[in-house]
């Protein structure tokens, strides 16, 4: 009987270890924030300069649900192509996790991407925007908020277009995302 219990305990420990070996998105950000191949920035939602912008009540609610943005971008060049492929694979593997709900896929002239979220349908705590380009690299944006609503994401984009925000405060990442 003792050996059966011991075997179950060992199997349980192995299962727990294998489940937790998957790197979280937060851990990925932290692990790579100092990596010279990455550009990293944390931006408060206030940087969007939405004060004084004429917003609809829904747009105002969408803006008020935001707290901050975490941006992490891998800038690809001829010296880091293998690292780019490896890092892109890691991110895609993390985003395959069951906790992420896909909102939409993106396919544009700039590259391919996906928008996913964490939380409940009517109370999203985090929106993840990932996009990659074989020429430039990839960008990963975490939009952190409280009780965000998926329907508000389009409203938020419209509100940002109404504002005077031109990418100030984003430094190198702003240039990377534009260029």
N, C-alpha and C positions, 0 to 999 in steps of 0.2 A: 504493500500500500504506500509506504514511504517513497519508494522509487517512482511510482506512478505520479504522486503529488510533486515530486522533484522534477520529473519530466515535464509536467504541465507548467510548473513555474518557469522552467528554462524556456519552453516554447513561448510562453507569455512574454517573457523578457525579450526574446528574439523578435517577436511580432511588434512589440512596442518600439524597439530600437529601429526596426525597418520602417515603421510608420513615421517616426520622427526624423528619419534621415533626409527626407525631402526638405530642401532649403525653402524657407518662406520668402515671400517677396520683400518683406522688411529686412530680413537677414541679407538678401542679395544686395539691396541698396546700401546697407551698412558696410558689407564686405568690399564693395567696389567704389565707395565714395572717395577713397584716397588713391585709387588706381589711376595712373597717369593716362591710360587709354580712355578713361571716362571723364565726362563733364558732369558735375553734380551740383544741384542747387535746391534749397528749400525756400519756397516763396509764400508769404502770407497772402491770403485772398484779397487783402486790402490793396495789393499792388495793381489790381485791375482797374482802379480809379473809377468806381461806379457811383461815387457821391455826385449828386446833381444831374445824373443821367435820367432822362424821362423813361421810366420802366413801367411795364404793365404790372399789375399785382402778382401775376404768376412769375414773371421775370424777377421781380423783387424778392419773392419767396425763394426762388432758385439761388439767387446771389447770397441771400442771408443764410442758406444752408451750408455754404462753403466755409472751410476753416483755412486750409492751406494746400499747396501743391508741392509734391516732391518730383523733381525732374532728374533723370539719369540718362545720359546719352553716350553711346559708344561711337567715337569718330573713327571711321575706317580709313586706313591708308595702306600703301603697298607693303609696309613693314609689319602690319598686324593682321593680315588677312586670316591666318589660321586662328588667332585669338578671337577675331570677330566671329568666325563660324562657331567656335566653341561657346562663346558667351551668348550668342543668339540662340543656340540650341538649349542652353541652361534656362534662359528666360522663357522660351516656348514650353519647356518641360514644366516649369513652375506654374505657368498660366493654364496648363492642362488640368490642374487640380480641380477636384469636385466642388470646392468652395467658391470657385469663380463662375459666374453666370454670364454667358455671352449676350451682349446687347446688339452688336452689329459688327460686320466685317467691313474693312476699308480696302479698296483697290483703286489707287489713283496713279497719275503719272509720276508721282514722287515715290511710290512704293506701296507695299501691302501692310495691313495692320488689322487690329481688332480692338474693340472696346468691350470691356468686361466690368462686372461689378461684384462687390462683396456686400452681403446683407440681405435684407428682405426686399421684395419687389417694391413696397411702398415706403421703405425706410432704409435707403442705401447709406452705408457708412464710408464706402470707398469706391471710386471709379478708376479703372486702370485703362490707360490708352497706350497701346504698343504699336509701333510702326517701324518697318525696316526698309532700307534701300541698299541694294548691292553696291551702289556707288558711294554713298555717304556713311552708312552705318545704321544704327538703330537708336530709337528714343523710347523711353518708358516714362510715363507720367502717371503719378498717383494723385488723384484729386480726392482729398480728405474732407469730409464734412459730417453733418449730423442729419439723419433722416432725409437725405436727398431722395428725390423721386425721379425715376427714369424719364418720365415725360418732361421733366424740368431741364434735362440736358440740352435739348434743342432750344429751349427758352434761354438758357444760360448762354449758348453760342450767339443767339440773336442779341442778347444784352451786351455781350462783349463787343459785338460789331457796332453797337450804338455808342459805346464809350470812346474815349480818346486814347485808349491803351494801344501802344505801338510796339510793345515788347520791351519797354524800359525795365531795368532792374534784372533782366535775365542774363546779362553779360554774354559770355561765349555761347551759352546754349541758345540765346535768341538768334545770334548770327548763324549757329549751326542749323537751327530749325528753319530759318529763312533760306539759307544758301544751299 
